[in-house]
Structures are given as structure tokens and as C-alpha cells.
Amino acid sequence: MTTFFHNTFPKPPDYTSELNTIEIISYFATSLFGKNTEEDIIWDIAKNCIGKLGLEDCVIYLFDNKQENLLQKAAYGPKNPVNFEIYKPIVIPKGKGIVGTVAKTGVAEVIENTSDDIRYIVDDECRLSEITVPIIYNSEILGVIDSEHAQRAFYRDWHLQILTAIANLCANKIYGVRIKEKLQEKEQKLALFQEKIEALKNQKQSFRLPLSSTGGTQFFPVEEIIRLEADRNYTILYLTDKRKFVSSKTLKEYEITLTNHQFLRVHKSHLVNQKHIVSLSANRESLILKDASEVEISRRKKEEVYEHLGI
């Protein structure tokens, strides 16, 4: 601890001023600036920040809501022998051990002598003192910062004060990252949905209705079909440019095919293309179409037709 004060913030042992504490926390906040993933955030705290405090050991746990346990995700000291690896990472259930208890209660703990605490869980080696601080955002436990030291009663009030501040900074950063990730996920889903809608639109626009006659089969783009009219077991199709086609299929068969292409059954004898509807007659009893034809709306179909037309 003396080494920390001489090398980083020169102060007498076991003492840190309010100004000095602010300087340390400011350093941590600056170090975390620009870290945009959970991994970057916790490793920066473990390797760059905690190291400045002169601690022997530090492990950062993240809480798994589904499994209800804490996973070692970043470390400093013996638990981190090289690069960004953790030596024999362990999993601690919520409520078990000192780390699990702090995650459950949301209250930081300083253990002066771990040999007197039955909750103490030995990780890489046994140490005599431990400080554990929860990472909390809006009462939600996100993780835990845990540090151990070989010296009994090593940790002081200023350790708790600074680690609590670091945990708060960490919580804000992690929550921000998670919100951003959720937003990006929603945007990706929306983009995918829009792509599917666009593909469906293109599919509908490119759909051509096959019409068979004695002369063969012709394919008509649906946008060229203004309306269809039942004539006993036949169907008369009225097309743009005053064209007309008689089919041996029933109107019901065409209704099944064309309903998904914005065709509306307005009468037992009439199926109209909504894109060709110009207006509603003055008495609201029929539809006026682009070819100037007038199609009656049956009494039982009125409510459905009005709903489709938004009137």
C-alpha cells in the first residue's frame, strides 16, 4: 500500500484526501471513455485501473440472469497470467460465498480476516482479507468487483469508497452498452422485416394471373385487372384499355387467388381491384372505378368494404 502512495498519489499510508480520491476516480472515468463493449470495460478496470490502486488481486464477475450465477470475466494479478486470460475461472451461484452474498444483497463487504468467515471460497490461493463491491444499475445486479490480499485487515475505508465509485462507473458503462446492443438488435430485426415486406411487395407486383382460353394461356399483370364479375359458372374480367376476358373459372376461385393482391369482394357477383377504386357513390351504395364503371356494394358487405376503404 505504501508503494501505491509513493508511486502514484504521494500520501501517508492509510490516508487519502478527498481531492486525491476525486483525482483517482477521474482517472478511471477517463480510462473508461471510448470503451464500447462489456469485455473492454471490465478488462480496462481490471488491468489498467485496479493496477493503479496497488492491489495484489482483483476479479470482476458478471451476473448471468438466466443461470443465477456469477462468472469470472476479467482479472488482475495471479488470476490473469497472460493477455486477457483467466486462470481456472470459477462460477459462483448467487447467494453463495462472499461474492454471491454481495450479489444477492447488493451491499458491499470488507472482510478483515477470511479465516473467520465460513463463506470464504478459496480460488487460486487462500488470502486473509477481501473486499467485495456490487456493480448495480437501478437496483439490478450486473456483477461484482472482488479483491483479495495476503495481509489481514488490509483494506481501508478509502478502498471501499474508490471501488464503489468504480463499480458505479462500470455499471453505467455496461448498462449503456447493453441498451445500445438491444437497440441495434431491434434495428436489425426491423431492417430484416422491412426487407421481407419489400420482397413480398415485389412478389405481388410481379405476379401475373394466368387466364386460359381456347387460344391458349395468357398471363396478365394484376394491376391491369380492374374488376371481375361472376356470370353463372364463368367469370368476366374487365382489364385496362377496355379489354375484356371470359374465363371458365368461378369468381370464388379467383377470390382465393387475388385476395392477397388487394382485391376486394364487394358483392357476390363482384371482385374489384382496390387500386382502381376512384370514389364512393353519393348514396354510398356503389363504387366508381377508373374505367368509369359502377359496382354495387351488397348490404352484408358494406361494413367490410367501408373498413377496407377507411371510411
Secondary structure, DSSP 8 states (H G I E B T S, - for coil): -HHHHHHTS---TT---HHHHHHHHHHHHHHHTT--SHHHHHHIIIIIIHHHTT-S-EEEEEEETTTTEEEEEEEESTT--STT--SS--EEETTSHHHHHHHHH---EEES-GGG-TT---SSS--SEEEEEEEEETTEEEEEEEEEESSTT---HHHHHHHHHHHHHHHHHHHHHHHHHHHHHHHHHHHHHHHHHHHHHHHHHT-EEEEEETTEEEEEEGGGEEEEEEETTEEEEEEGGG-EEEESS-HHHHHHHHGGGTEEEEETTEEEEGGGEEEE-TTSSEEEETTS-EEE--GGGHHHHHHHHT-
